[in-house]
Amino acid sequence: MPSEKKKSRLQSNLDFRLMSLTMKFRDFVRPRMNILEEVEIKEGFHVLDYGCGPGSYIIPVARLVGESGKVYALDVHPLAIRSVQSLASKNRLDNIQTILSSCQTGLPAESIDIVLLYDLLHDLSEVKSVLTELYRVLKNNGVLSVTDHHMKEGDIISRVTGEGLFKLLARNERTTSFSRRGES
């Protein structure tokens, strides 16, 4: 009989697999490229998908940044990392790097053009720590793109700007964009 800790981990893996299945259906019905078009990702950009999950955005972002760009896929769940690694391998994409972490990216300061914080903000327990890390890795003219169907736009804006690190840049149809405070 498995220990309580192992049962919890197994349940977590089951939850992740069910979430992945749900997201595959969602992505089929509402392609992720429709959201990414608002972010204006360009060839050569370095993009961090913070809380990448099973990798819904990874393939389209990797194609947008091209061979000269880089996609960093960060998640706390090992199955998410394996899923993204599998997608990268199957699609022969060498511009994707995975990061297993609950907060710290390990990336150099001011090295990221765009951070995607999608469908995760509502679930963050350490919002200040995460936003501080995102601020640190985002370039001066970089963009933090946020969407979270679990939250109202006003709550998203309040939560992201509340720590004083980011300011509202643009309200788009599906996403809200922020820049580092003091930057244009």
PyMOL commands that set and color helices and strands:
alter all, ss='L'
color gray80, all
select helices_A, chain A and resi 4-29+33-36+58-65+78-90+121-123+127-137+153-161
alter helices_A, ss='H'
color red, helices_A
select strands_A, chain A and resi 46-50+70-75+96-100+112-118+138-147+166-171+176-180
alter strands_A, ss='S'
color yellow, strands_A
deselect
rebuild
show_as cartoon
